[in-house]
Amino acid sequence: MNNHKTKSWEEVLTTFQKIWGYEDFRSPQGEIVNSLLTQKDALIIMPTGGGKSICFQLPALLQTGLTLVVSPLVALMENQVQELLERQQKAALLHSELSTYQRRATLQALEKQQLRLLYLSPETLLSPPVWERLCHPELQINGLILDEAHCLVQWGETFRPAYRRLGAVRPALLKHKQPGTKISIAAFTATADPLAQKTIQTVLQLHQPETFRLNPYRPNLHPTVRIAWTPRGRKQQLIKFIQNRPTQAGLIYVRTRRDSENLAAWLAEMGYKTASYHAGLGATERREVEASWLGGKILFVVCTCAFGMGINKPNVRWVIHYHAPHLLSEYVQEIGRAGRDGKPAEALTLVSEPTGWLDPEDQQRQQFFQEQMRSQQQKAQQLIKKLPQQGEVNAINKLFPDSAIALALLHSSGQLTWLDPFHYKIEHKGKNQPPTQLHAAQQMTQYLNTKQCRWQFLLNAFGFDKEANNWRCGHCDNCRN
């Protein structure tokens, strides 16, 4: 049994003040902490910069036993664990870039039950050496936290298929623990529309979760969408924008690694101090770019969506989407990096003119994305004909290379269930539904072309219809015009 003495609220506040030095919680932090301490399942949607990590770190530190934090990016884990270690807390992380020595030390600390928080990616969680230790009957696990839970929806079907297997983790762990043990699950994200919320709840198999939803509106954030008529025009608009803000920190988001390198090189030729950042860089290079930007050595970074999640720099004055992202949830995440200090900040998105005659690149990017989705769907439907009725992931992967994504898509369309995190079973009741990604991509296109208040559009898209009623923010490009 998990032996939790209920903590008095005084104890909770005292610990909070001692570790973080704040006087009191911001709403609804206190309610969330309380909910997690009572070991209920929860789904929490709070805007970027709303202090989400404290909401799960504090309950974990107040309990004996371990809380697992599943996190999508190494940079994100490192930032949070570094901060916890600076505050003398028992936290550690596991990821593929660690040295053998670091990895061994963390696994030993795990075995000796010396940790309160362990950060890992979905892939590491399901790797044999880690999974075997987590299944040890003596190891007390209190909860599983899914940080940046929108990644389950954004990436689970396309390039991080391990996300779709996370729902099988709790029942599999409980089989190895003493009868009566409770492991709660809480999912945290800044952006989840009603469809994404439903996907997160279903995939993680949340039991009657307590839901906390704050709308994404940020009064200091001014969204603008501008047409760039030609590729050259796009570069000119970018330069003009940066020239007008010579001392301000910002971020430039592009679609691909190659775009990031090419644009950073071009800006360097134009005399700007900048750097390219994407998931293809080595760990040391990524840390260097982050440190230079956080420390103000360079004012802006040309990056893909791999940058910024969980990186806290309060004085970012602008975010430019040099290419529009595919999904509205990515867009809101990324513009949310600006203006965390509450002072005015700008979010500019550059788009080709809608016909695509002068510059077909935006349309080509969108088509490529949709083609990719369709071809992955087709592969999944072809694979299901060849698969054994029940099977084990790694064995199937050896037989059919690249089958992991197909299995995730079959799970998404209800044609396959996970018996545990490693074994599937084919269900014939499946329906071949279009992936949620395509619906989300259409929404992004509508946003870029809308004439209504942009914040009103976003509130509606994320399911805050009541608040969006008769809404005008007065500070987006459509309201200003």
Secondary structure, DSSP 4 states (H G I P E B T S, - for coil): ---PPPPPHHHHHHHHHHHH--SSPPTTHHHHHHHHHTT--EEEE--TTS-HHHHHHHHHHHSSSEEEEE-S-HHHHHHHHHHHHHTT--EEEE-TTS-HHHHHHHHHHHHTT--SEEEE-HHHHTSHHHHHHHT-TT--EEEEEETTTHHHHHHTTTT-GGGGGGGGHHHHHHTTSPTT---EEEEEES---HHHHHHHHHHHT-SS-EEEE-----TTEEEEEEE--SHHHHHHHHHHHHHT-TT-EEEEE-SSHHHHHHHHHHHHHTT--EEEE-TTS-HHHHHHHHHHHHTTSSSEEEE-TTS-TT---TTEEEEEESS--SSHHHHHHHHTTS-TTSS-EEEEEEE--TT-SS-THHHHHHHHHHHHHHHHHHHHHHHHHHS-SEEEHHHHHHHSTTHHHHHHHHHHTTSEEEEETTEEEE-TT---PPPHHHHHHHHHHHHHH--S-HHHHHHHHTT-HHHHTT---S-SHHHH-
